[in-house]
């Protein structure tokens, strides 16, 4: 997995960094969790402060285009982000059968 950050902008008003990236990979498309972990390691940030918004792949190419937001703290993240984006990528609760 190779990351190429194409845009990195600091948004002081919302206390976050906004990244646009291109991810080149081999094999199947990586999961949201693995992308989030790799991005956190590259940026030296806690992976809980990263929110992935848009991920697009092109047919026949091993490339993924995406956007991520890295917040300064958890409180700002929860007050700013939409609820469904915070729940995306979390493991689903097992249903009782």
C-alpha positions as CSV (number, residue, x, y, z in Angstrom):
1,X,0.0,0.0,0.0
2,X,1.5,3.3,-1.1
3,X,0.0,6.6,-0.1
4,X,0.4,9.8,-2.1
5,X,-1.1,12.8,-0.4
6,X,-2.2,15.2,-3.2
7,X,-3.7,17.9,-1.0
8,X,-3.1,18.9,2.7
9,X,-4.9,21.9,4.0
10,X,-5.2,23.1,7.6
11,X,-8.7,24.3,8.6
12,X,-8.2,26.4,11.8
13,X,-11.9,27.2,12.2
14,X,-12.9,23.5,12.5
15,X,-9.5,22.5,14.2
16,X,-8.6,19.8,11.6
17,X,-6.4,18.9,8.6
18,X,-8.1,18.0,5.4
19,X,-6.3,15.5,3.2
20,X,-6.9,14.2,-0.3
21,X,-4.9,11.1,-1.2
22,X,-4.3,8.4,-3.8
23,X,-3.7,4.9,-2.5
24,X,-2.0,2.3,-4.7
25,X,-2.5,-1.3,-3.6
26,X,-2.0,-4.9,-4.7
27,X,-4.8,-7.5,-4.4
28,X,-8.2,-6.7,-3.0
29,X,-9.4,-3.2,-2.1
30,X,-8.1,-2.5,1.5
31,X,-10.7,-2.0,4.2
32,X,-11.5,1.3,5.8
33,X,-9.9,0.2,9.0
34,X,-6.6,-0.7,7.3
35,X,-6.6,2.6,5.4
36,X,-7.2,4.5,8.6
37,X,-4.4,2.7,10.5
38,X,-1.9,3.3,7.7
39,X,-2.8,7.0,7.4
40,X,-2.5,7.4,11.2
41,X,0.9,5.8,11.1
42,X,2.1,8.0,8.3
43,X,0.8,11.2,10.0
44,X,1.8,10.2,13.5
45,X,-1.7,10.7,14.8
46,X,-4.2,8.6,16.8
47,X,-6.4,6.6,14.4
48,X,-9.5,7.6,16.4
49,X,-9.1,11.2,15.3
50,X,-9.2,10.3,11.6
51,X,-12.5,10.3,9.6
52,X,-12.5,8.9,6.1
53,X,-15.2,10.5,3.9
54,X,-14.9,9.6,0.3
55,X,-13.3,6.5,-1.3
56,X,-13.5,5.7,-4.9
57,X,-11.8,3.1,-7.0
58,X,-11.7,2.8,-10.8
59,X,-12.5,-0.4,-12.6
60,X,-9.4,-2.3,-13.6
61,X,-7.0,-0.1,-11.6
62,X,-5.4,-0.8,-8.3
63,X,-5.9,2.8,-7.2
64,X,-8.2,4.4,-4.6
65,X,-8.9,8.1,-4.4
66,X,-10.1,9.4,-1.0
67,X,-10.5,12.2,1.4
68,X,-9.7,12.2,5.1
69,X,-10.0,14.7,8.0
70,X,-7.6,14.6,11.0
71,X,-9.0,16.3,14.1
72,X,-7.0,17.9,16.9
73,X,-9.2,16.3,19.6
74,X,-12.1,13.9,20.1
75,X,-14.5,16.5,21.3
76,X,-14.2,18.6,18.1
77,X,-14.6,15.5,16.0
78,X,-17.8,14.3,17.6
79,X,-19.4,17.8,17.5
80,X,-18.5,18.5,13.9
81,X,-18.8,15.2,12.0
82,X,-22.0,13.6,10.8
83,X,-23.1,10.6,12.9
84,X,-23.1,8.0,10.1
85,X,-19.5,8.8,9.2
86,X,-18.4,8.2,12.8
87,X,-20.1,4.8,12.7
88,X,-18.7,3.7,9.4
89,X,-15.9,1.3,9.6
90,X,-16.7,0.2,13.1
91,X,-17.2,-3.5,13.7
92,X,-20.9,-4.4,13.7
93,X,-22.5,-5.7,16.9
94,X,-23.4,-9.4,16.7
95,X,-27.1,-10.0,16.6
96,X,-28.6,-12.4,19.0
97,X,-30.1,-15.4,17.2
